[in-house]
Amino acid sequence: MPIDRRIFLRTGLAAGAVLGLGAPALLGQAKPRVVVIGGGAGGATAARYIAKDSQGAIAVTLVEENERYQTCFHSNLYLGGFKAYDEIVHGYDALQKNHGVTLARARATQIDRDKKEVVLASGQRLPYDRLVVSPGIDLKYDSVPGWSQAAEEQMPHGWKPGRQTQLVKQRLDAVPNGGVIVMIAPPNPFRCPPGPYERASMFAHALKKAGKGEARIIILDPKESFSKQGVFQADWEKRYPGMIEWLGPKVHDGIKSVDPKTNTVVTGFETYKDCAFVNVIPGQMAGEIARSAGLAPAGGYCAIDPASMKSTADPAIFVLGDACIAGDMPKSAFSANSQAKVAAMVIRHELTNSRAFPARYVNTCWSLVDTDNAIKVGGRYEPKDGKIGATETFVSQPGESDALRKETQAENLGWYAGITADMFS
């Protein structure tokens, strides 16, 4: 059995695809209609599983303005030189060809909840019986003093896919030996909790490999701690001594301002002038389409029913992935994929009277630190006490053997192959 399939099954990605659903029983003559907004790990998975497992009994339309999707997950491996850009880019054609999903390559501009219609930028309206909203995040451009959307070219974030990812790679490659990179980490909650720290590892790896081992990476963090901190910092000291420095808020005393024209960062403790590269990862919130529809408060995320992924604001709408408040589950691709399978099950149950089972969720977040050296954190989750709560957790430990770390990286690569096939095949 190939590693991608083996790891895919072992990590539980397929667990949400409920077994033994049987042939669907339509509640009416016309096919019920499901519209999915957003073609990422949540939306693409939901569209595929609703269409596939309903055996054509539900008409599924996926609304996604981009023809191809670049995964944010594993984009750090591209930055570190472990993957080519084409390896993290995927298309949607198989969803249409293999499962009958209708692709609407357009931007959704409005959700008319009263009429149960999604309005596209063209003015076209798509009626729905159930709606899945998985728009990812928007950035809070005012969360870092002196930074703005206009400044993201000079001080890129790389936290949304496409040009920004490539721009971060260009900035990294141009850093001279002895140059200083300042990374401003985001406040909680944000997409991919270990992501900034894996990125710092990949920065250090790429610089060291390029003979620029005297470069420095300074992480200015608004948080007192971060995901897998003990493991990351032990490995940084071992593998990249003197290259990565993490400063918490009590040390740097807050970000006072940034100047994109001079690549300067001013904190309450020190001013960093003429930086080789400033990577600003700002605060985040649910995508605009969710906020404008009243599914999330201004600047916030969408509350959901933990047993179904339904919006607490509208029982006909399901919210997945980074845009939702998922309790103990982090904002990750694995989480979104797991949530999508629960939502797909509930939607099939409601529209075709197929079987439904209690919601169960899983997640693992892998982080590559160096060649064949990865660490992970994750758990299993279920609805409890009004939220998605952890029932089991695990995390890598400092000092693990090289063999174990290599095995963890094999899991990481196998998971990526598995989840992208689960989303797009």
N, C-alpha and C positions, 0 to 999 in steps of 0.2 A: 504494500500500500504506500503510495507516495507520501512524503512528509507533509505536504500541505493538507492533504485530506485527513491524515492521521491526527495532526495537530488541531485541525479544524474541529474534528469530532471530540478530541480529548479535552479541549478547552471549553466545550459546551456551547459553541456558537450555534450548533444545530438544535440545541435543546428546546429553543422556543418554537421550532416548527413542529407543532403538535402532531403526534402520530395517530393514525386510525380515524381520520376525520370522516372518511366515507364520502359517498356521492352527495353533492349539495342538493338541498330541497328549496326551490325558489318560493318566496312568499307571495309573489305576484307574477303576472305574465311578462312584464318588461324587466329587463336586466336592471338591478340596482346599480347606482353609479357612485364610484369612489374617485375623488380627485386628491392627488398627492402633490403638495407644494414642496419642492426642494429635492434635488437628486443626489444627496449625500448618503452617508452610512445609514441614516434613519429612513429617509424618503425612498431611496432606490430599493432598499430591502423590503420596506412595506409594500411598495408597488409590485415587486416581483412575487412576494409570498401571497398577497391577496389574489393576484391574477392566477398564479400557478395552482395554488391549493383550492381555489374555488372552481377549478377546471372550466374556466370560461364563463361561469355563471354570474360574475360581477364584471361590469365594464370599468376598467381602471385607466385613468388618465394621469400621467406624470407631467407636472409643469416645472420646467427647468430651462432657464434662459441660455445656459452654456451648452454647446454641442458636446464638449468633452469635460470630464471632471478630473481635477487634480486633487489627489488625496493630501490633506494636511498631515495625516498620520503617515509616517515614514518620509516626510519631507526633510526632516533632520538628517536622515541617512543620505539624502541627495546633497545636503549642505556639507556633510562630512566626507563626501566622495565615495560612498559605498553603493550608491545607485545613480543611474543616469536619469535625467528628467523624464524621458519617455516612459520609464518604468513605473512612474507614479501617476500616469495619466491614463484615463479609461473612457470608453464610450458607452452609449446607451442602446445601440442598435439591437443587441441581443434580447433586450427586454421586450422589444416590439416583435422581433422575429420569432422568439422561442415561447413567449407567454402572452402575446396579444395586447401588451400594454400600449396605449396610445400616447405618443410623445408630443407634448405641446411645448415647442421651443420658444418660450416667451417669458416675460417677467410678469408675475402676479402682482397687481397693484392694489387690489382691494378684496376683502372678503365681505360679501353681503350676507350676514348671518340671518337676516329676516327672510330673504328670498332663497337662501341656501345656494348661493352662486359665488364663484370665483371670477373676478374681473381681471382680464389680461391687459397689458399695455396697449394692445391693438383695439381695445374696447370690447372684444369678444367676451361673452359670459359663459362659464362652464357650470351647469347645474350639478349638484351633488346630493346624495343621500347621506354619505359620510365623507368627512374631509380629514385628511392627514396633513398636519402642518409641521414641517421639519426644515426651517429656514436657516438654521445655524445661528451665528452671532452677528451683531453689529458692534462696532468699536465706539468707545466713548472718547472722542477726539479731544474733549476738554479735560480729560482726567490727568493729564501731565501738563503743568504750566509752561506755556511757550510752544507747545506742540499742537498740530492741527492736521486736518486732512491734506492741506496744501504742503505740509512738511513731511508727509509720509514718503515722498520720493527721496529726500535727502536723509531722513532718519526713518528707514523702513521698519515695519513691524513684522512682516512675514507671517501674520497670524490668520490671514485669509488667503486662499489659494490663487495661483496664477502668477501674474507679473511680480507681485510682492515677494514670492518665494525666490524667484530668479534674481530679483534685485538684491536680496540679502546675500545670495551666493556671489554676485558680482562684487558687493562691498567687502565680503570676507576675503575673496581672492586678491583684492587690492591692498589688504593690510600689509604694511612692511614689517620686517623683523624689528622688534622693539616697539611696534605700534600698540596703542591702547584701544581696546574695544570696551565700551560701556553698554551694558544691557540693563534696561529698566524693566524689571519684572512686574507683572500685573497683580492687582489685589484680587482676593477671592470674591465671588466664584468666577472661574474663567475656564476656557477651553483647554483641556489636556493639562492637568495639574503638574505632571513631571516634565512637560514639554520644554519650558525655558531652560531647565537644568540639563536635559539631554542635549539641547541645542548648544549650550556652553561647552559640553563635552565634545560635541562634533566640531565646534569652532577650534578647540584646542587640538584635537586630533588632526584636522586639516592643516592648521598652522605648523604644527610640529613636523608633519610629514613633508611639508614644503620647505623645511629648513628655517622656520621662523619661530623657533622655540623660545625666543626672548620676548615675544609678544605677550600682552597681558589681557585678561578678560575680567572685568570688574562687574559683578552683578549687584545692582542696587535694588533691594527688595523691600516693598512696603509691608511684608508679612514677617512675623516673628519666626516662622519655620516653614518648611516646604516638603513636598512629597518625596519620600525616600532620601531625606536629607543626610542621615548618617551614612548610608551606603554611598551616595554620590560623593560626599566630602572625603570619605576614606579613599575612594578610588582616585579622586582628583589629586590628593596628596601623593599617592603611589605612582600614578601614571603621568600626571602633568604638574610636577612640583613647581610652585612659583608662578604658574600660568593663570589659575582661576582663583579669584577672591570673591567670596560672598559676604555682603554687608547687609545686615538687618537694619530695621528702622531706628533702633536705639544707637546704632553706630553712625549711620549717615545722616540722621536727624531730618529726613524728609527731602524730597526733590523740590527745590525752590523754583528752578526754571531750567529750560533748555533753549539753546540758540542754534537752530538748524543752519544758519549761514556760516557759523564758525565751528560747528560741531562741539559746542561747549555744554557741559552739564554742571549746574550749580546745586549743591546740596547744603544742608545746614552744617556739614562737617568739612567739606572740601569742594573745590572747583576743579573740574576736569576740562582742560582746554585743549583745543586742536586734536580731538580724538580721531583716530583713524577711521572709526566706525561707531555710530551710536544706534543701537537696536532698541527702539521704544516699543514695548508691548503694553498697550494701554488697558484700562478697564473695559469691561464688555457687558453686553446685554442681549436679550433676545432679538432676532431679526425683525426689521421694521414691520413686515406684513403681519406678524403676530401682535406687535404692540398696537398698531393702528386698528386692528380688529377687536381690541379690548380683551385680548387673551393674556396680556401681561401689563403691569403698570409701567408708567414712564420710567425708562432706565433700568427696568427689571426683567425678570424671567416669568415663565408661564407656570401657574400652579396646575397640577394634574391629580387625578384619582390614581393612587398607586396600584390599584387592582386591575386597571384597564388602560392607562395612559390617556384617558379622556380629560379634556380641559375641564376644570371646575367651573368655568364660565359658560360652557356650551357642551351638552352631552353628545352632540353630533360631530364634534371636532376632537381629534386626537393630536397631542403635541409630543414630538419625539426629540431626543438628542440634546444638543447644546442649548436649545431654546427653553427647555423645561426645567422645573425644580424637581430633581429626582432623588431627594433625600440623601442617603448615604452613597448613592452611585455618583462617580465623577462624570464630568463632561468629556466623554471619549467616544471614539468610533465604535469600540466594542460595546459600550453601553447603549449607544443609539441603535446598533444592530439588534441587540437583545430586546430592547424596548419595542422595536418595530415588529418583532415576531409576536409579542404579546398583543399589540394593537391589531395586527393582522388577524390573529385568532379571534379576538373579540368582534371585529368587524364581520368576519365570515359567519360567526355565530348569530349576530344580529340580523344579517341580511339574507342568509341562506339556511339558517337553522342547523348549522353544523355543530359539532360538539365543542364545548369549551372546558378548559381546565384552569385550576388556580394559577395565577401569575407567578412566574419564577424568572429571576434575572441573573445574569452573570457578567463579569467584567475582568479583564486583565489589561494592565498598561505596562508594556515593555519599554525599556530605554537602553539604547546602545551607548556604552561609555567609551569603548575602544574596540579594536579589531577582535572579533569573536568573544566579546565580553559584554554581556547584557545583564540587566537587572529587571525585576518586575515587582508589581504590586497588584492586588486584586481581591476578588471575593465573590460570594454568592449573596443574593438579596431576595427579599419577598416583602409584600405589604405587611406592615405592622405599625401600630400606634399612629395611624394616619399618614404614614409616609413609606417610601421604599427603604427598608432597613436592612442592614447587613446581618446575615446569619453565620457567615464564615469569612475570615479575611486572612491574607498572607502577604508577606513582603520579603524580598531578598535581604540577606544579612551581610555585613562587612566580613571580609576574609574568606568568602566562599572560594572553592577550588576553581582553577582555570577550566577544568572539565565541566563543572556545573555551569559556569558562566557561558561556556561554548554551547552547551545544551540549551540554555535559556535563549541564546541568540538564534539557534535553530528553530525553537518554538516561535520566536518573533517572526522570522521569515516565513515559516509555515502558516502562521496565523494570517499574515498579510495576503499570501496567495489564496488562502481559504476565504477570507472575508470579501476580497474583491471579486472572487468567483461567485460568492453568495449574493453580492449586490448586483452584478452586471451580466451574469451568464444566462 
